[in-house]
């Protein structure tokens, strides 16, 4: 049953989580500041937003906004702007939404929501709308502030006990045991309000709300394990960090509720380092920013709790060509009829969607064959009859709107 929470309880919970103290940003953090107006700004009576906190996007570009006091999730179209209503809203007692905050959408379109007050994760089928029951739910054993998914479907939850709990993709019920828990003094976790998992490295990033820091953990971190990276100190300008997101180049975007700033750190940032770019100033209309998302082309979106708005900004970094594809392999024995070539996405997509891959096989300087495949394809079967006898070399490069990036290479031997 949905637990009843008084408005006073909600107000205290939100203030405790967000901290409404405004502090100054270190001067170093403003060196590369951008003060620009949103290209789209969803706000007004028709939006029905009251205290929006969480933000995520699906594969089609739709924005999902959780509203803490309305116990709702609203879905807005990719180009929504101004005083417009959502395309659909999940709301009502059957939904079990109770203090919804952080969210994530998986590759199949299922929506996962962390509920702070109910201390549970609720899951909704694609297209869910109205007073609909969740497809699944499970208790987290603590206030579920932050939520993220990895590419295996595991669910990461940041809770009020200064811990990150990792649950299996099929977790269900009142109190399932997590697969592992990251907690303890060495972790430096303190009020985890934002989480994101790097699709390429598996690294887990946490926005440490009470610690004014950003922490990174190894993909297999467990127990009282120290973070592999700590971004903290006066040069960082971090002031009550809330939301966290990564762009295709691995840059780290952090919303600072205490200073109305979005800070962006380099992919390899660690220590007391200044952000490489910040978004702040009167023109931005940032007002207690929380949830954050970075879409293709480095288009940045932020929800403002105080402003009850979903603001979208042009890219803070221009898109570039993608990097090399990773983990290029050619399987099969030398005399096999088929030699499958496989690869993974580049570590950086350059800030724009990968639209295709170009594959070339050469023997010496002679081109043996070429193939062009779509951006979702990561395998080409090379037939022995089309290859050259002896040493062959395969080149695979990724393409986006900015062009074709450098090629990954692999040599292999063919016996004909």
Secondary structure as GFF3:
##gff-version 3
##sequence-region A 1 416
A	DSSP	alpha_helix	7	18	.	.	.	ID=ss1
A	DSSP	three_ten_helix	27	30	.	.	.	ID=ss2
A	DSSP	beta_strand	33	34	.	.	.	ID=ss3
A	DSSP	beta_strand	40	42	.	.	.	ID=ss4
A	DSSP	three_ten_helix	45	47	.	.	.	ID=ss5
A	DSSP	beta_strand	52	57	.	.	.	ID=ss6
A	DSSP	beta_strand	63	67	.	.	.	ID=ss7
A	DSSP	beta_strand	72	76	.	.	.	ID=ss8
A	DSSP	beta_strand	88	91	.	.	.	ID=ss9
A	DSSP	three_ten_helix	93	95	.	.	.	ID=ss10
A	DSSP	beta_strand	100	105	.	.	.	ID=ss11
A	DSSP	beta_strand	111	115	.	.	.	ID=ss12
A	DSSP	beta_strand	120	124	.	.	.	ID=ss13
A	DSSP	beta_strand	136	139	.	.	.	ID=ss14
A	DSSP	beta_strand	146	149	.	.	.	ID=ss15
A	DSSP	beta_strand	155	159	.	.	.	ID=ss16
A	DSSP	beta_strand	163	167	.	.	.	ID=ss17
A	DSSP	beta_strand	180	183	.	.	.	ID=ss18
A	DSSP	three_ten_helix	185	187	.	.	.	ID=ss19
A	DSSP	beta_strand	192	197	.	.	.	ID=ss20
A	DSSP	beta_strand	204	208	.	.	.	ID=ss21
A	DSSP	beta_strand	213	217	.	.	.	ID=ss22
A	DSSP	beta_strand	229	232	.	.	.	ID=ss23
A	DSSP	three_ten_helix	234	236	.	.	.	ID=ss24
A	DSSP	beta_strand	241	246	.	.	.	ID=ss25
A	DSSP	beta_strand	252	256	.	.	.	ID=ss26
A	DSSP	beta_strand	261	265	.	.	.	ID=ss27
A	DSSP	beta_strand	277	279	.	.	.	ID=ss28
A	DSSP	three_ten_helix	282	284	.	.	.	ID=ss29
A	DSSP	beta_strand	289	295	.	.	.	ID=ss30
A	DSSP	three_ten_helix	296	298	.	.	.	ID=ss31
A	DSSP	beta_strand	299	304	.	.	.	ID=ss32
A	DSSP	beta_strand	309	313	.	.	.	ID=ss33
A	DSSP	beta_strand	326	330	.	.	.	ID=ss34
A	DSSP	beta_strand	338	344	.	.	.	ID=ss35
A	DSSP	beta_strand	356	363	.	.	.	ID=ss36
A	DSSP	beta_strand	366	374	.	.	.	ID=ss37
A	DSSP	beta_strand	379	383	.	.	.	ID=ss38
A	DSSP	three_ten_helix	384	386	.	.	.	ID=ss39
A	DSSP	beta_strand	390	400	.	.	.	ID=ss40
A	DSSP	beta_strand	403	404	.	.	.	ID=ss41
A	DSSP	beta_strand	408	414	.	.	.	ID=ss42
###
